[in-house]
Amino acid sequence: MLLVYCVKERNVTNAVVQPTNHCSNCGAALPAGAPAGLCPTCLLDQGAETVTTDRPAGHRFEPPSQAEIARLFPQLEILGLLGAGGMGAVYKARQPALDRLVALKILPLHGAGGVSFAERFNREARALARLSHPNIVTVHEFGQAGGMYFFIMEFVDGANLRQLEKSARLSPREALQIIPQICDALQYAHDEGVVHRDIKPENVLVDRKGRVKIADFGLAKILDSGVESLRLTVEGQVMGTPHYMAPEQVERPLAVDHRADIYSLGVVFYEMLTGELPLGKFSPPSRKVQVDVRLDEIVLRALENDPERRYQQASEVKQRVQTVLETPAPAAATSAEAGESKQPGKPGVRYLRWAGIPVVVERDGERELNAEGVLGAVFLTMTVAAVAHYLVRWLAGTEHAWTRVIWFAGLLTAFWGIRRTLKSPWDEPRRAEDGTVIPLPRAGTLYLRDYLMLVGLFVFVVASHYFKTWVFPAAARLPNHPAALQRAEFNRHSETLSATLPGGGTVELLALGETDSAPDGWWRHDGAPATNLPLEVETFVLPAKPQTQLKHLILILKNLPEGASGPMAEFEPLAAFTSGGKVLLDGRPLPGAWPFRVAFPENTGTANLRVGLGLEPWRTIATQNADGYRGTQQRRPNDPPWTVNFSNDPAESRGQAQLSYVFGEELKDWSHRLVAVDTNGVEHAAQRVGATPSGKLTLYTVSFLNLPLRAVMEFRLQVRPVHWIEFRDLALQPRTPLPRLGPYTFGPVVERTFEELIDLDNGRIAGFPPGKPGTHPFEGIGEDVLWAQEQGFDAVAGLGELQVLNVVCAPLQNSDWDTLAPDELQQRLYQGQYAPKVLKPAEPAGLPATFAFRTREGGIGMLQLVAFNEQRPGVTVRIKRLVRPGGRLAAVRAQRDSRTGELVAWLSEGGSVALVAIRSAETNADAWWRADGDAAPGLNCTVEYPQPLSAVAAQRFDMLFQVHDVPNPAESPVFEFPRAIRSAAGGRVSVRGVADKSLLPVQVVWPEGEKSASARVGIPRAGWHTIRSFEPVSRSFTKTRLGEDPNWEIEMHTAGDGTRGAQVTVVFGRAYPHWNLRVSAVRSRAANVPGLADARSSNGAATTTTYVFPGLKLAEVQNFQVQAQPLEWVEFTGLQLERTKDMARQ
């Protein structure tokens, strides 16, 4: 370890310095003339810059070369440059005559002091020469050579305090060993009339034997009463290092004396003990580190701003330090004294503490509040209250019922604690005159009361919530406001805003989207794309009004308590909305999903959603006897002031019990319902409700379907509280543009003539199950109606009318059939909608009659009554539905046609797919059966395959499918058979020897023992289009994306020739279940050649597939293409793989 020596503004080490262009500390580029390889920022950070105010601008000292110095000092052997600065340079040298190492310090002739520099140098040199002390660096010689002033000084082989502190913090005992030696050196210099004025760690050297030496008295002021001497010494300069300078060095530089060195010594001492500088309002050392508290008084007295209050001699500091070293610390003199602390060096000042915080200061017997301590006490109590508040939120899943009370309790606790401390007895512990602390009689328990107060505050906050919610549940809610408001929090696992409900279950905001968002065009609450979340919403229509923007929001309700009611909602800013419907995830219904369609004000960037759920059991507050003569009301003391009045006697209409009642005022945090209790004690909820508001009151008329009045024992009006969850700061726009669907268009016109049932969503017709329906089969809730609802049928043919079930309609002009645009149709439906029971032509207009409709499933379109059967129920209709490209992910579920026994699915854009029959490959040509296992009478056909599949230890079946009127009949369907070993489509079907091209045969091999199966058929909705193109020669890559396409994660690379032909590798980032994908090679003068998937591998996140093109060389390939085709899937489930009766074997 070599000496680090400070020359005026910087650290200088006796090690040889190699020139560098970058700062050795931080690596920054150095300006010209930067000293010691350190930039000015690092010099200031190290506190190494000495301040002078008269340095001439633009003068930079360039240290002479080693050869030049050797020429000027022939008596020395120059070993190297140790460092250079604005005030000179230091060289390591050897005196051959004396065989010793020395440090040669060179000062420029035009030094920073201008014309006064020479006089100041001569005085400084003489002062240094007079100093001969073991703890001061010795000056051997000084003078002038070659126009430069120089010192030849003692070379110290060691390190300075700064280096020691950087390598490892000095222990308190090591610091106490160093300080007395510094005091000896300073006391000697002060006795000689020399003030150092720049005491800092860089100027305190420690050699290898542990001896301390003070270096660089270059800023010393020689005490002299002569005015001329003072003028020559200072000349308006402020000399020293800022962080180590005594206040008078800046404020009164002419009045500086030896006590400035004592202040600097205090700074060095404080830094050695704590590792920090005493800047601003600082704590005593014993509050920073574990040191003897007696050192506080020594350090802080040395740091007094007033020189008169400091130690007057350095020897006093040494004496106090040696006293601490030689005598053990008193029992109470620890760094964690209880009860009070006296500010060392300030007689008569002490602090009184509450919970360890100095809230009161006592000065000469007078007490006053300590502002910082008061703020700290308030912060502590409010923190305790906040922690208890958040504990309640975590335990109860809701906000605290008494929010204002808990903050008041926190402030009251702080006030009481401060007041008790201010009024505490005067027998608090004090410090004796000799500085020792008088022990406290109960030091271990002094703060016990304070901490018990904080514990009491914590318990009060938690208990007050449960007290109010359990004892006064109604009072815990504010009228007309959802007081029990729970804030949804971000769930990192699901990346959604979610809330765990008090009674179990969760509510989460899954995603937001446009009304025309593509399946992968949804985003999270913060606007981030919802990746791998293909969603489709079927909800009620809410047309866009001027200055509004329509958005979709999807909630997920999971594991709600039994009996919980569906969500109520309100938005901020206020917005109209519809809710309910179907949400599909990857084409399948998403359990617990609840969609909203909301019309937010235009230009709204974020919004808040509050969702209300009824979680508690219903409670009866009023009853009415079925005969209308007796009624009761049951209220609790803290119930809101509801107005309840049964306005008239119960009645009956068409076999349905009815009742009217008045209820008000409606409160946001309460919901109500009316139920009818039958004679068996079973509650029946109202099926139809009419509401007529009148001021704050509302008149409700309720009907109970399929419940006659004679079966009712009483009516009960019930209420329950609503638990509100708030979803805040929902982004109404995605961070980046996301895919959207194309505009609505009209699908193909479907014309149907039928005598019984029709599904308006797809044109499917069927008959009722065995048993003739009545004249009005959709009256009441008989078996016919329930069956029709389950099967998705919307209307039944009648005599001169069409009876409809839960279909919303609006009358249109016949001319609208050809002229009405899709947007106008939705607007007409919204404005003129009603729910008829029958549709018939208006007299005298007659047929045709045109209507707009919306089905229970949300399908929208136009319906035209064309003709009626005059003899029996029957009708001919035309249907034109709204469709949106790319908007359907859900697989259509095939259903049994009661007339033919086939499984039939009707496609959303027209056409149908049917599974005609199944047979085992080992049976006769007439041994076919339907999907349910019943025989297919009259079906006698044979199937020929280009290459029959082998079935070793397995069973092979033939399946016949039939496709009618699909949008792209030229494109082949895609078949999937879960659990099947293999399958192959295509072949020749002959019925009684005649080829039938309408039947599509598929051979499927299932494992032995399979009794039932399922199938999925993908029907192409459009032709193929290219989404990726790769040219193997130029290796250029082209991406194409149409409007309804998803965000393709597909890459192509590594094309080449294989043993069977050209091949290319394709990486698929994820699966695309609603798309048919293929890879083709484009030859220069021929059509596309489809590739065969030869090898496939997956790492869980991506799938890599190699496609081979047999017989094709890479040189013949112009480019490779990935092509896509959208599919609509049809599901066939419950397929029986054996006939219900024995079959004849071949």
Protein Blocks (a to p, Z undefined) as FASTA:
>chain_A
ZZdddehjaccdfbdcdddfbdfklopacdehiahhiafklmmmnopaccdfkbcehiac
ddddfklmmmmmmmbccfbdfbdcfkbccdddddfklopadddddddfklmnlmmlmmmm
mmmmmmmmmpccfkbccdfbgcdeehiacddddddddddfklmmmmoccdfklmmmmmmm
mmmmmmmmmmnopafklacfklpccdfkopacdehjllbccddfbfklmmmmnnopacdd
fklpcfklmmmmmlgcfklmmmmmmmmmmmmmnopacehjaddfklmmccdfklmmmmmm
mmpmblklmcfbfklmmmmmmmmmmpccdfklcckbghiacdehiahiacddeehiafbc
ceehiacddfklmmmmmmmmmmmmmmmmmmmmmmnopacfblmlmmmmmmmmmmmmmmmm
mmpcfkbccddfkopacddfklmlmmmmmmmmmmmmmmmmmmmmmmmmmmmmmlmpcehi
afbacdddddfklopacdddfkgpjdddfbgcdfkbcfklcccfkopacehiacdddddd
ddddehiacdddddddehiaehiacddddddddddddeeddddeehiacehiacdddddd
ehiabdcddddddfbdcddfbdcdfklpaccddddfklccdddddfbdcddeehiacddd
ddddddfkbccddddddfkopacddfbdcdddehjbccdddddehiafklpfbdcddddd
ddddddehiafbdfbdcddddddddddddddddfkbccfknopacdddehiddfblmgcj
bfklmmmmmnopabdcdehiacdehiacddddfklmmmpcfklmmmmmmmmgccdfbdcd
ddfkbpadddddddfkopacddddfbdcfkbgcddddddddddehiafbdcdddddfkno
pacdddfkgpadddfbdcdfkbcfklcccfkopacehiacddddfbdcddehiacddddd
ddehifblmbccddddehiabdcedddddeehiacfkbccddddddehiabdcddddddf
bdcddfbdcdfklopacddddfklccdddddehiaddfkbccdddddfbdcfkbccdddd
ddfkbccdddddfbdcdehjaccdddddehiafklpmbdcdddddddddddehiafbdfb
dcddZZ
